Amino acid sequence: MVTGRKMMVALAATVVVAALVVAAAGAVIAARGRDTGQSATAGSPTQRTLVWAPGACVSRNGSRFDLTACNGGHAEVLALAADPPGLDGCPADTDEIVRVGKGRTACLQYFLDPHPGRPGGGGGVPRAGDCLGRDGREVPCSTKGWYGRAVAIVSRMDACPSGTLDALAMDDSVACLGSEGQVPVEGACVSAKVARVSCDSRLAWARVTAFGKSGADCPEGSDRYVTARGAYRPVTCLHLLSK
């Protein structure tokens, strides 16, 4: 699940997407411009004022989000949160996080499938079951090439549960990864980028012999090791498949 951040422009009750990156609290749509808290036509006595608030309805047209009357629309505002929302700022079933100005974000849930905020869906709030790339971006688990699947989302790396094999730091949280995807495990073959690959692959460069805190932890038969400062497993010990 943001791991991304979607850049948007807000005009009154309108938000327009400009670009996509990852944030720790999920995919956040950033708004530029002023937020009046109402629609452009809210001054009309015949129209109800539209404001970013829980229960409000939102329509989406491509990368454009607008507040709308609740006899239509594509999503509902579940909650308002700080900007950024933080680890627990939005409900777990949030599909989209939208910046609405004044230091606030709106947590949205779509009315119909697909729901990217569900575990493995590739969006919404990061949670256990989500898949991530090596850069920490949340991606749908149905796609190929993702690095690892989260077994937990915690506030600190040392809070990852037992069984965690790697961890990816995000802005204000940490994704603890299990053995799925490309996360290296002992006995597995890895590419020169230390990503797990089939031992029959032409990309197979070395076999993992152990993990440790320093090169001194590498067992006999290890030809070299690679280090990653600040990583969950700082040292990966390797036996080269070809020299």
Backbone bond lengths (Angstrom), bond angles and torsions (degrees), N, CA, C in turn:
res aa  C-N    CA-C-N  psi(-1)  N-CA   C-N-CA  omega(-1)  CA-C   N-CA-C  phi
1 M - - - 0.908 - - 1.139 106.83 -
2 V 3.674 146.12 -172.41 0.903 123.38 -175.58 0.632 118.35 -40.30
3 T 1.280 143.15 101.84 1.063 147.46 139.95 1.424 55.47 -80.22
4 G 1.766 154.49 -166.73 1.457 176.35 121.41 1.478 112.16 112.51
5 R 1.292 113.54 162.61 1.456 120.77 177.98 1.511 108.11 -137.47
6 K 1.293 118.80 123.94 1.463 122.36 -179.94 1.524 108.74 -101.13
7 M 1.318 117.53 121.68 1.452 122.00 179.95 1.520 109.22 -83.53
8 M 1.356 116.13 130.33 1.454 120.10 -177.41 1.520 110.23 -137.74
9 V 1.332 116.75 163.79 1.459 123.02 176.55 1.512 108.66 -116.10
10 A 1.344 118.27 129.48 1.459 121.59 -178.82 1.517 109.83 -105.39
11 L 1.326 116.81 125.63 1.454 123.15 171.28 1.516 106.35 -121.61
12 A 1.345 116.96 108.97 1.458 122.11 -172.31 1.513 108.38 56.33
13 A 1.357 117.33 -116.03 1.462 120.28 -177.89 1.512 111.19 -97.63
14 T 1.332 118.77 24.29 1.456 122.78 -176.16 1.515 110.51 -113.86
15 V 1.338 117.08 138.00 1.455 121.95 176.72 1.510 108.15 -126.71
16 V 1.332 117.85 131.78 1.457 121.78 -178.03 1.517 109.63 -122.09
17 V 1.357 117.15 128.62 1.455 121.62 -178.49 1.514 110.46 -75.32
18 A 1.348 116.38 137.15 1.458 120.41 175.78 1.513 112.23 -114.50
19 A 1.354 118.82 -35.44 1.467 120.52 -178.85 1.506 108.89 -162.39
20 L 1.354 117.13 168.09 1.463 122.55 -174.25 1.511 110.33 -127.29
21 V 1.352 116.34 125.84 1.457 121.84 170.53 1.509 107.87 -139.26
22 V 1.371 117.71 -178.44 1.453 120.24 -175.32 1.507 110.61 -105.97
23 A 1.347 116.16 139.26 1.439 121.33 172.17 1.497 108.57 -124.15
24 A 1.355 116.91 159.59 1.443 119.98 -176.44 1.492 111.95 -64.96
25 A 1.322 116.74 -31.08 1.444 118.98 -178.95 1.504 112.08 -88.35
26 G 1.281 119.86 10.12 1.455 122.46 179.18 1.514 110.74 112.38
27 A 1.312 116.71 -169.32 1.461 121.50 -178.97 1.516 108.63 -77.59
28 V 1.331 117.93 113.54 1.460 122.70 -176.42 1.516 109.38 -108.47
29 I 1.315 116.99 127.54 1.457 122.21 177.09 1.519 107.38 -92.18
30 A 1.317 116.71 114.83 1.459 121.34 -174.63 1.515 110.61 -89.11
31 A 1.338 116.50 135.77 1.459 120.89 -179.47 1.512 110.52 -105.54
32 R 1.323 116.06 138.38 1.449 121.90 171.15 1.516 108.42 -113.23
33 G 1.310 115.49 156.10 1.454 119.07 -179.04 1.513 110.43 92.95
34 R 1.303 116.35 179.54 1.455 119.99 -174.77 1.524 111.10 -84.33
35 D 1.318 115.43 152.42 1.466 121.69 177.21 1.512 107.70 -114.68
36 T 1.313 117.78 107.86 1.457 121.30 -178.77 1.509 112.33 -84.33
37 G 1.349 117.04 -14.15 1.451 119.87 -178.51 1.512 113.24 78.54
38 Q 1.330 119.06 9.87 1.450 120.40 179.20 1.515 109.52 -149.42
39 S 1.319 115.50 168.59 1.461 119.41 179.76 1.512 110.34 -76.79
40 A 1.357 115.35 166.10 1.461 119.86 -178.01 1.517 111.93 -64.94
41 T 1.338 118.28 -21.48 1.462 121.64 -176.97 1.526 111.78 -111.33
42 A 1.335 115.76 18.72 1.459 117.87 -174.92 1.525 112.33 -67.07
43 G 1.341 118.20 -15.19 1.448 119.34 179.51 1.521 113.28 -71.39
44 S 1.302 117.26 -14.63 1.458 120.38 -179.94 1.521 110.22 -69.95
45 P 1.324 119.46 131.37 1.466 121.20 -179.34 1.516 112.80 -67.54
46 T 1.340 117.49 -13.46 1.463 119.48 -177.47 1.523 112.03 -94.11
47 Q 1.340 117.13 -3.80 1.452 119.81 -177.89 1.512 110.77 -116.27
48 R 1.317 114.74 143.75 1.455 121.06 177.11 1.527 109.04 -76.71
49 T 1.344 116.66 139.31 1.454 120.72 177.30 1.520 110.01 -66.43
50 L 1.325 116.72 133.20 1.452 122.15 178.81 1.515 108.89 -104.15
51 V 1.311 117.06 124.61 1.460 121.92 -178.52 1.519 109.48 -132.49
52 W 1.340 115.51 152.66 1.461 120.50 173.88 1.521 108.08 -75.27
53 A 1.327 115.50 105.30 1.458 121.91 -177.75 1.522 108.65 -156.09
54 P 1.337 118.59 157.16 1.464 120.17 176.59 1.520 110.94 -54.87
55 G 1.334 116.01 133.88 1.450 121.69 -178.98 1.512 114.01 94.16
56 A 1.338 117.74 -13.72 1.463 120.28 177.48 1.523 109.88 -67.73
57 C 1.325 116.19 154.14 1.463 121.28 -179.58 1.523 110.17 -108.57
58 V 1.320 114.82 148.63 1.464 121.63 -173.39 1.521 108.85 -132.37
59 S 1.320 116.23 134.35 1.459 120.51 173.20 1.523 108.68 -100.59
60 R 1.323 115.69 154.70 1.459 120.53 178.22 1.519 109.15 -130.88
61 N 1.322 115.07 131.29 1.458 121.57 175.57 1.526 106.96 -128.54
62 G 1.330 116.53 96.50 1.454 120.61 -174.08 1.509 110.19 65.13
63 S 1.323 116.80 -116.86 1.459 121.44 179.53 1.528 112.24 -97.51
64 R 1.314 117.01 13.01 1.463 122.04 -176.03 1.528 110.52 -107.34
65 F 1.336 116.70 131.50 1.457 122.82 178.25 1.526 109.04 -118.77
66 D 1.340 117.16 132.64 1.458 122.41 178.88 1.525 109.47 -134.68
67 L 1.333 115.96 141.60 1.455 119.47 167.98 1.523 108.70 -65.24
68 T 1.325 116.27 144.60 1.459 120.15 -177.21 1.521 109.51 -149.14
69 A 1.325 116.34 164.42 1.461 120.20 174.31 1.526 109.56 -64.48
70 C 1.328 116.35 149.92 1.464 119.90 -173.28 1.525 114.05 -82.42
71 N 1.325 117.73 13.40 1.466 119.13 168.05 1.525 110.17 -89.07
72 G 1.323 115.83 8.34 1.462 122.24 177.43 1.512 109.23 -156.26
73 G 1.303 116.55 -163.55 1.453 120.69 177.82 1.514 113.05 100.05
74 H 1.318 114.72 175.20 1.456 121.74 -175.47 1.524 113.78 -119.95
75 A 1.342 117.15 -15.73 1.460 119.18 -175.31 1.519 110.11 -151.36
76 E 1.312 114.74 163.52 1.462 122.40 177.69 1.520 109.23 -120.33
77 V 1.330 116.72 143.14 1.459 121.23 173.52 1.528 108.04 -77.95
78 L 1.332 116.47 116.11 1.460 120.73 178.93 1.519 111.78 -81.68
79 A 1.333 115.96 -37.56 1.462 120.29 -176.24 1.514 109.12 -164.82
80 L 1.326 115.54 161.92 1.455 122.03 168.72 1.517 107.86 -107.18
81 A 1.329 116.06 143.20 1.457 120.92 -177.61 1.518 108.96 -137.88
82 A 1.326 115.18 172.47 1.457 120.56 176.64 1.527 109.76 -69.25
83 D 1.318 116.00 169.61 1.466 121.76 177.77 1.530 108.80 -119.68
84 P 1.351 118.13 109.69 1.464 127.55 -0.04 1.518 111.19 -76.43
85 P 1.339 117.83 163.43 1.465 120.77 -173.77 1.517 114.62 -66.99
86 G 1.338 118.12 -25.26 1.455 119.80 -175.76 1.510 111.52 81.67
87 L 1.335 115.57 179.90 1.456 121.65 -171.91 1.521 112.87 -61.36
88 D 1.330 117.75 -41.33 1.467 120.84 -176.22 1.527 112.01 -119.11
89 G 1.328 117.40 23.82 1.453 119.58 -175.03 1.509 114.50 -71.06
90 C 1.340 117.92 -36.98 1.463 122.32 -179.82 1.522 110.24 -108.91
91 P 1.340 117.92 150.85 1.470 120.75 176.01 1.521 111.57 -59.40
92 A 1.319 116.05 154.92 1.466 121.08 -175.81 1.519 112.77 -62.36
93 D 1.341 117.71 -28.16 1.464 119.73 -176.82 1.533 112.76 -92.33
94 T 1.333 117.41 19.31 1.460 122.06 176.12 1.525 110.62 -67.23
95 D 1.329 116.91 132.16 1.466 122.01 177.15 1.522 112.91 -96.67
96 E 1.320 117.48 -27.77 1.464 121.52 -174.72 1.517 108.27 -149.33
97 I 1.330 116.50 143.53 1.461 121.42 177.48 1.522 107.86 -120.51
98 V 1.337 116.42 122.06 1.462 122.37 -171.79 1.520 110.15 -119.29
99 R 1.330 116.22 127.34 1.460 119.54 172.49 1.520 109.55 -74.65
100 V 1.331 116.82 129.03 1.464 120.55 -178.08 1.525 112.25 -121.09
101 G 1.328 117.65 12.07 1.453 120.89 176.81 1.512 113.68 90.84
102 K 1.342 115.21 168.61 1.463 122.94 178.78 1.525 111.50 57.52
103 G 1.343 116.48 34.63 1.457 120.45 177.77 1.508 114.28 70.42
104 R 1.346 116.99 24.31 1.467 120.31 -176.88 1.521 111.03 -121.88
105 T 1.322 115.01 153.73 1.457 122.37 168.79 1.524 108.41 -126.53
106 A 1.328 115.25 152.16 1.465 121.40 176.21 1.522 108.52 -109.14
107 C 1.325 116.37 129.38 1.467 122.75 179.40 1.528 107.77 -94.34
108 L 1.326 117.11 115.42 1.465 122.01 -173.72 1.520 111.75 -108.13
109 Q 1.333 115.18 148.16 1.466 121.48 170.16 1.523 107.99 -127.92
110 Y 1.341 115.76 129.27 1.458 120.09 179.01 1.524 110.46 -71.10
111 F 1.335 115.77 149.20 1.460 120.76 178.59 1.527 111.64 -72.78
112 L 1.324 117.00 -34.31 1.461 121.66 -173.62 1.522 111.01 -120.75
113 D 1.329 116.11 161.53 1.465 121.54 172.96 1.528 109.25 -66.10
114 P 1.338 118.20 154.96 1.464 126.46 -0.36 1.524 111.63 -80.05
115 H 1.331 115.35 154.82 1.458 122.20 177.69 1.527 108.51 -111.27
116 P 1.332 118.36 97.14 1.467 120.09 -178.05 1.517 113.71 -63.47
117 G 1.337 117.20 -16.53 1.455 119.61 179.89 1.515 114.49 -79.19
118 R 1.322 117.91 -10.78 1.465 119.31 177.02 1.520 110.12 -70.18
119 P 1.345 118.34 153.38 1.469 119.92 -178.95 1.524 111.67 -51.69
120 G 1.323 116.11 126.67 1.456 121.20 179.67 1.509 114.22 86.37
121 G 1.340 117.79 -2.76 1.459 120.90 -175.19 1.516 114.80 -77.35
122 G 1.323 117.02 -18.69 1.456 119.99 176.29 1.513 115.66 96.40
123 G 1.333 118.70 7.58 1.456 120.09 -179.69 1.511 111.43 -155.01
124 G 1.328 115.31 -170.28 1.449 120.26 178.33 1.513 112.98 75.02
125 V 1.322 115.86 -145.87 1.460 122.68 -177.17 1.527 109.65 -87.19
126 P 1.345 119.37 129.28 1.468 120.13 176.94 1.525 110.99 -57.82
127 R 1.328 116.04 134.83 1.468 120.43 -179.01 1.518 109.59 -154.42
128 A 1.331 115.98 168.88 1.461 120.92 176.26 1.524 109.15 -57.55
129 G 1.328 115.72 136.22 1.455 121.08 -178.25 1.509 113.73 100.93
130 D 1.339 117.34 -14.62 1.461 120.63 178.36 1.524 110.79 -77.71
131 C 1.332 116.08 151.32 1.462 122.27 178.41 1.525 109.39 -106.91
132 L 1.333 115.13 143.79 1.454 120.51 -176.48 1.519 111.22 -133.37
133 G 1.346 114.95 149.75 1.447 120.71 171.46 1.515 109.97 -80.10
134 R 1.335 117.05 173.43 1.460 120.74 179.34 1.522 111.71 -62.57
135 D 1.324 117.70 -23.94 1.459 121.31 179.55 1.521 112.56 -85.81
136 G 1.327 117.89 2.84 1.451 121.31 179.36 1.509 114.54 88.74
137 R 1.318 118.22 -1.21 1.465 120.29 178.38 1.525 110.12 -72.90
138 E 1.328 115.93 133.98 1.453 120.30 174.96 1.520 109.29 -75.33
139 V 1.326 116.57 133.48 1.465 122.12 -179.71 1.523 108.58 -132.87
140 P 1.324 118.32 153.95 1.468 119.41 176.37 1.526 110.52 -61.05
141 C 1.314 116.48 136.69 1.466 120.05 179.08 1.524 111.84 -67.32
142 S 1.325 117.12 -14.70 1.464 120.65 178.76 1.527 112.17 -76.84
143 T 1.336 117.41 -12.69 1.457 120.49 178.04 1.526 110.14 -86.20
144 K 1.327 116.33 166.61 1.456 121.21 -179.86 1.525 110.37 -97.74
145 G 1.330 115.23 155.07 1.453 120.07 170.45 1.511 116.23 90.42
146 W 1.351 119.07 3.22 1.458 118.14 178.92 1.532 110.16 -70.49
147 Y 1.331 115.11 152.99 1.464 120.89 -172.59 1.529 112.85 -80.83
148 G 1.325 117.44 -48.67 1.460 119.17 -176.63 1.510 112.49 -155.55
149 R 1.353 115.28 162.72 1.466 121.59 176.96 1.527 108.52 -110.72
150 A 1.326 115.79 132.62 1.459 120.65 -177.36 1.524 111.38 -71.69
151 V 1.322 115.98 132.32 1.459 121.22 171.16 1.525 110.06 -97.21
152 A 1.335 116.72 -17.00 1.461 121.52 177.27 1.523 108.77 -164.70
153 I 1.329 115.87 154.66 1.459 122.88 170.88 1.521 106.42 -118.64
154 V 1.317 117.46 120.38 1.463 121.82 -174.46 1.526 109.59 -129.45
155 S 1.323 115.31 173.41 1.465 119.79 -178.10 1.521 112.82 -86.72
156 R 1.358 117.27 -24.37 1.463 121.25 -178.37 1.519 109.77 -137.48
157 M 1.328 116.91 149.60 1.454 121.04 -178.28 1.524 111.69 -61.09
158 D 1.345 116.92 -37.05 1.466 119.07 -178.48 1.526 112.70 -74.04
159 A 1.340 116.81 -2.03 1.465 120.38 176.41 1.524 112.35 -94.65
160 C 1.339 117.71 0.37 1.469 120.33 178.36 1.526 110.08 -62.42
161 P 1.323 118.00 142.00 1.468 121.24 -177.16 1.523 112.04 -73.49
162 S 1.328 115.48 165.80 1.459 120.31 175.26 1.522 108.74 -61.49
163 G 1.302 115.94 146.53 1.454 120.39 -175.63 1.513 112.98 95.10
164 T 1.335 116.92 -9.42 1.461 120.39 175.92 1.526 109.43 -69.14
165 L 1.321 117.14 131.23 1.460 121.64 -179.55 1.524 112.92 -106.37
166 D 1.300 117.08 -21.20 1.461 121.15 177.07 1.518 107.10 -159.31
167 A 1.311 116.40 167.46 1.459 120.75 179.95 1.515 109.28 -146.86
168 L 1.314 115.93 143.94 1.460 122.51 177.64 1.520 108.54 -118.19
169 A 1.330 116.42 122.87 1.455 120.95 178.90 1.519 109.74 -80.64
170 M 1.340 115.76 133.94 1.452 122.30 173.60 1.522 107.72 -113.36
171 D 1.327 118.53 -173.16 1.460 120.72 -173.16 1.525 112.65 -55.98
172 D 1.303 118.18 -49.49 1.461 120.26 -178.20 1.522 111.93 -136.46
173 S 1.317 117.46 23.49 1.460 121.70 176.99 1.520 109.05 -156.15
174 V 1.318 115.30 173.28 1.463 121.81 -177.72 1.520 108.41 -131.69
175 A 1.324 116.62 132.71 1.462 121.67 174.33 1.523 108.41 -93.90
176 C 1.324 116.65 119.48 1.463 122.54 177.82 1.526 107.65 -91.79
177 L 1.322 116.81 124.87 1.460 121.68 -171.81 1.520 112.20 -106.41
178 G 1.342 114.80 143.75 1.457 121.54 175.39 1.514 111.14 -92.95
179 S 1.332 115.52 -154.01 1.464 120.63 -171.54 1.525 113.90 -90.51
180 E 1.329 117.92 -2.23 1.467 119.49 -177.59 1.524 111.64 -78.47
181 G 1.322 115.21 164.39 1.453 120.42 177.41 1.512 112.40 78.40
182 Q 1.331 115.89 -138.63 1.458 122.00 -176.11 1.521 113.11 -103.27
183 V 1.321 117.45 10.48 1.464 120.37 178.97 1.531 109.09 -63.20
184 P 1.343 118.96 124.20 1.464 120.31 -179.42 1.528 112.17 -65.12
185 V 1.319 115.67 143.53 1.462 122.61 174.20 1.520 107.46 -131.65
186 E 1.328 116.59 159.79 1.464 119.97 179.40 1.525 110.38 -59.89
187 G 1.332 115.64 133.66 1.457 121.69 -179.94 1.508 114.06 90.44
188 A 1.332 116.91 -12.94 1.466 120.42 -179.24 1.520 110.60 -82.11
189 C 1.317 115.90 157.62 1.458 121.55 174.28 1.526 109.00 -93.20
190 V 1.317 114.61 147.10 1.459 119.71 -178.69 1.522 109.79 -132.01
191 S 1.320 114.71 157.91 1.460 121.35 174.74 1.524 108.92 -81.82
192 A 1.312 116.32 178.69 1.464 120.57 178.02 1.525 111.68 -64.54
193 K 1.340 117.47 -18.05 1.460 121.88 175.83 1.523 111.50 -90.30
194 V 1.335 116.63 7.13 1.464 124.54 179.55 1.526 110.66 59.13
195 A 1.311 115.28 43.28 1.461 122.33 170.74 1.518 107.62 -110.72
196 R 1.321 117.43 139.39 1.462 120.87 -175.37 1.524 111.37 -65.81
197 V 1.318 115.41 133.38 1.463 122.31 177.04 1.518 107.99 -138.80
198 S 1.318 116.35 166.02 1.458 120.71 175.29 1.527 109.13 -64.96
199 C 1.331 116.11 142.33 1.467 119.64 178.68 1.526 111.46 -67.20
200 D 1.331 117.23 -15.76 1.464 121.35 176.42 1.526 112.28 -87.64
201 S 1.321 116.28 -6.95 1.460 120.28 -177.04 1.526 110.73 -73.65
202 R 1.317 115.60 147.70 1.467 119.66 175.75 1.528 110.95 -68.73
203 L 1.335 116.71 -13.68 1.463 120.67 177.88 1.521 112.50 -84.98
204 A 1.343 116.98 -11.10 1.464 120.46 -178.48 1.527 109.60 -62.35
205 W 1.314 116.17 122.26 1.466 122.48 -174.62 1.525 112.05 -115.31
206 A 1.328 116.53 -36.34 1.461 120.65 -177.07 1.522 109.47 -154.50
207 R 1.340 114.55 164.16 1.461 120.86 175.84 1.528 108.08 -112.48
208 V 1.328 116.58 136.56 1.462 121.19 -179.31 1.526 109.42 -74.50
209 T 1.334 116.23 125.55 1.467 120.60 178.31 1.524 112.31 -100.17
210 A 1.321 117.35 -29.02 1.466 120.19 -178.91 1.522 109.19 -174.52
211 F 1.330 114.43 171.60 1.457 122.00 171.60 1.521 107.74 -124.93
212 G 1.306 117.45 150.34 1.454 120.18 -179.63 1.510 112.06 -159.65
213 K 1.339 113.91 -172.80 1.460 120.17 178.89 1.521 111.98 -99.04
214 S 1.347 116.40 -17.38 1.460 121.06 177.13 1.518 108.78 -151.32
215 G 1.331 116.33 169.11 1.450 120.44 179.02 1.515 112.87 -62.00
216 A 1.338 116.92 -24.97 1.463 120.83 179.50 1.525 112.11 -65.56
217 D 1.318 117.43 -17.65 1.468 121.08 179.96 1.521 112.32 -81.69
218 C 1.330 118.12 -10.01 1.465 120.57 -176.61 1.529 110.93 -72.42
219 P 1.324 118.07 133.51 1.467 121.50 -176.99 1.527 112.37 -78.27
220 E 1.321 114.84 170.43 1.459 120.73 175.85 1.529 109.22 -59.53
221 G 1.304 115.51 141.73 1.460 120.56 -177.29 1.510 112.87 98.29
222 S 1.335 116.38 -8.29 1.466 120.22 176.47 1.524 108.71 -83.00
223 D 1.316 116.89 129.69 1.461 121.41 179.37 1.521 112.50 -89.04
224 R 1.293 116.13 -31.73 1.456 120.82 179.89 1.516 109.28 -161.99
225 Y 1.310 115.57 175.20 1.459 120.33 175.74 1.518 108.61 -142.63
226 V 1.311 115.07 157.85 1.460 121.10 175.31 1.519 108.15 -119.63
227 T 1.312 115.87 147.02 1.455 120.97 -178.89 1.521 110.38 -117.54
228 A 1.299 115.57 150.34 1.466 122.38 176.42 1.522 107.40 -137.78
229 R 1.309 116.31 102.97 1.457 121.10 -176.36 1.523 111.08 -61.57
230 G 1.314 115.50 131.40 1.456 120.99 178.58 1.511 114.66 79.78
231 A 1.345 117.08 2.21 1.463 120.52 -178.31 1.526 110.78 -78.51
232 Y 1.320 115.96 161.86 1.461 121.34 178.49 1.523 110.23 -62.42
233 R 1.327 116.64 -39.91 1.467 122.52 174.50 1.531 106.06 -120.40
234 P 1.337 117.72 96.39 1.467 120.54 -169.95 1.524 114.74 -63.52
235 V 1.344 117.67 -30.92 1.462 120.57 -175.10 1.523 110.18 -124.38
236 T 1.318 116.18 129.11 1.463 122.44 173.76 1.524 107.83 -112.85
237 C 1.343 116.40 119.90 1.460 122.24 -178.58 1.530 109.23 -90.59
238 L 1.327 116.45 137.60 1.459 120.87 -171.08 1.524 112.53 -132.35
239 H 1.315 115.03 147.69 1.463 122.92 167.48 1.517 106.68 -113.72
240 L 1.331 116.73 117.58 1.455 120.79 -176.23 1.521 110.86 -69.14
241 L 1.315 115.89 137.54 1.460 120.73 178.96 1.516 111.39 -81.74
242 S 1.320 117.58 -26.16 1.462 121.52 176.18 1.515 107.95 -144.52
243 K 1.320 116.56 139.71 1.462 121.26 -176.23 1.524 109.47 -119.14
